[in-house]
Amino acid sequence: MSANDSLMALPPDFKKRIQIEIDAQLAVNLDSLVDQINARAGSESFNSHGRLTVKKLAVMLLENAGMVISRPGSWEGANMADLLRCHGYSA
């Protein structure tokens, strides 16, 4: 069964909840990163996900990871596949 076949079996409004735990230093680093990105974006900037939060950042990165399968030739899918290769994973 392919990923597309699996998707067809799900209702269109299906959402999956993913819960993770991260250590305190990573949480501080992510908060700082999001603050830095938002400060540099300015009030008139265009971006794909609006003003970032750590949750929005995680969703954006997971969407890009999913594009390795759904849109492998896109810049998001191709760059995420490269990132995974750098970590020793082959998609």
C-alpha positions as a Markdown table, in Angstrom:
| # | Residue | x | y | z |
|---|---|---|---|---|
| 1 | Met | 0.0 | 0.0 | 0.0 |
| 2 | Ser | 1.4 | 3.4 | -1.0 |
| 3 | Ala | 1.3 | 6.6 | 1.0 |
| 4 | Asn | -1.4 | 7.9 | -1.4 |
| 5 | Asp | -3.5 | 4.7 | -0.9 |
| 6 | Ser | -3.2 | 5.2 | 2.9 |
| 7 | Leu | -4.3 | 8.8 | 2.5 |
| 8 | Met | -7.4 | 7.9 | 0.5 |
| 9 | Ala | -8.6 | 5.8 | 3.4 |
| 10 | Leu | -8.6 | 8.8 | 5.8 |
| 11 | Pro | -11.5 | 11.3 | 6.1 |
| 12 | Pro | -10.6 | 14.7 | 4.6 |
| 13 | Asp | -10.6 | 16.4 | 8.0 |
| 14 | Phe | -8.3 | 13.8 | 9.6 |
| 15 | Lys | -5.6 | 15.3 | 11.9 |
| 16 | Lys | -3.0 | 13.4 | 13.8 |
| 17 | Arg | -1.7 | 14.7 | 17.1 |
| 18 | Ile | 2.0 | 14.2 | 17.7 |
| 19 | Gln | 3.3 | 14.9 | 21.2 |
| 20 | Ile | 7.1 | 15.1 | 21.9 |
| 21 | Glu | 9.3 | 16.0 | 24.9 |
| 22 | Ile | 12.4 | 18.1 | 24.4 |
| 23 | Asp | 15.0 | 19.0 | 27.0 |
| 24 | Ala | 15.1 | 22.5 | 28.6 |
| 25 | Gln | 18.1 | 23.8 | 26.6 |
| 26 | Leu | 16.5 | 22.8 | 23.3 |
| 27 | Ala | 13.3 | 24.6 | 24.3 |
| 28 | Val | 15.2 | 27.7 | 25.2 |
| 29 | Asn | 17.2 | 27.5 | 21.9 |
| 30 | Leu | 13.9 | 27.1 | 19.9 |
| 31 | Asp | 12.3 | 30.0 | 21.6 |
| 32 | Ser | 15.3 | 32.2 | 20.9 |
| 33 | Leu | 15.4 | 31.1 | 17.3 |
| 34 | Val | 11.7 | 31.9 | 16.8 |
| 35 | Asp | 12.2 | 35.3 | 18.5 |
| 36 | Gln | 15.2 | 36.0 | 16.3 |
| 37 | Ile | 13.3 | 35.0 | 13.1 |
| 38 | Asn | 10.3 | 37.1 | 14.0 |
| 39 | Ala | 12.4 | 40.2 | 14.9 |
| 40 | Arg | 14.1 | 40.0 | 11.5 |
| 41 | Ala | 10.9 | 39.5 | 9.6 |
| 42 | Gly | 9.5 | 42.9 | 10.3 |
| 43 | Ser | 5.9 | 43.9 | 10.1 |
| 44 | Glu | 5.5 | 43.9 | 6.3 |
| 45 | Ser | 7.4 | 40.7 | 5.4 |
| 46 | Phe | 5.9 | 37.8 | 3.4 |
| 47 | Asn | 6.5 | 34.3 | 4.6 |
| 48 | Ser | 4.7 | 30.9 | 4.3 |
| 49 | His | 3.5 | 30.5 | 7.8 |
| 50 | Gly | 3.1 | 33.9 | 9.3 |
| 51 | Arg | 4.6 | 35.0 | 12.6 |
| 52 | Leu | 6.4 | 31.8 | 13.9 |
| 53 | Thr | 5.9 | 30.0 | 17.1 |
| 54 | Val | 7.8 | 26.9 | 18.1 |
| 55 | Lys | 4.7 | 24.9 | 17.2 |
| 56 | Lys | 4.4 | 26.5 | 13.7 |
| 57 | Leu | 8.1 | 25.9 | 13.1 |
| 58 | Ala | 7.7 | 22.2 | 14.0 |
| 59 | Val | 4.6 | 21.9 | 11.7 |
| 60 | Met | 6.5 | 23.7 | 8.9 |
| 61 | Leu | 9.5 | 21.3 | 9.2 |
| 62 | Leu | 7.2 | 18.3 | 9.4 |
| 63 | Glu | 5.3 | 19.5 | 6.2 |
| 64 | Asn | 8.7 | 19.7 | 4.5 |
| 65 | Ala | 9.6 | 16.2 | 5.6 |
| 66 | Gly | 6.3 | 14.9 | 4.2 |
| 67 | Met | 7.2 | 16.5 | 0.9 |
| 68 | Val | 10.1 | 14.1 | 0.5 |
| 69 | Ile | 7.2 | 11.7 | -0.3 |
| 70 | Ser | 4.5 | 13.9 | -1.7 |
| 71 | Arg | 6.6 | 16.3 | -3.7 |
| 72 | Pro | 10.2 | 14.9 | -4.0 |
| 73 | Gly | 11.2 | 17.3 | -6.8 |
| 74 | Ser | 10.1 | 20.4 | -4.9 |
| 75 | Trp | 12.7 | 22.5 | -3.2 |
| 76 | Glu | 11.2 | 21.6 | 0.2 |
| 77 | Gly | 11.2 | 17.9 | -0.4 |
| 78 | Ala | 14.6 | 17.8 | -2.1 |
| 79 | Asn | 16.2 | 20.0 | 0.6 |
| 80 | Met | 14.7 | 17.9 | 3.4 |
| 81 | Ala | 15.9 | 14.7 | 1.7 |
| 82 | Asp | 19.4 | 16.2 | 1.6 |
| 83 | Leu | 19.2 | 17.1 | 5.3 |
| 84 | Leu | 18.1 | 13.5 | 6.1 |
| 85 | Arg | 21.1 | 12.2 | 4.0 |
| 86 | Cys | 23.4 | 14.5 | 6.1 |
| 87 | His | 22.1 | 12.7 | 9.2 |
| 88 | Gly | 22.8 | 9.3 | 7.6 |
| 89 | Tyr | 19.2 | 8.5 | 6.5 |
| 90 | Ser | 18.2 | 7.6 | 2.9 |
| 91 | Ala | 14.6 | 8.4 | 1.9 |
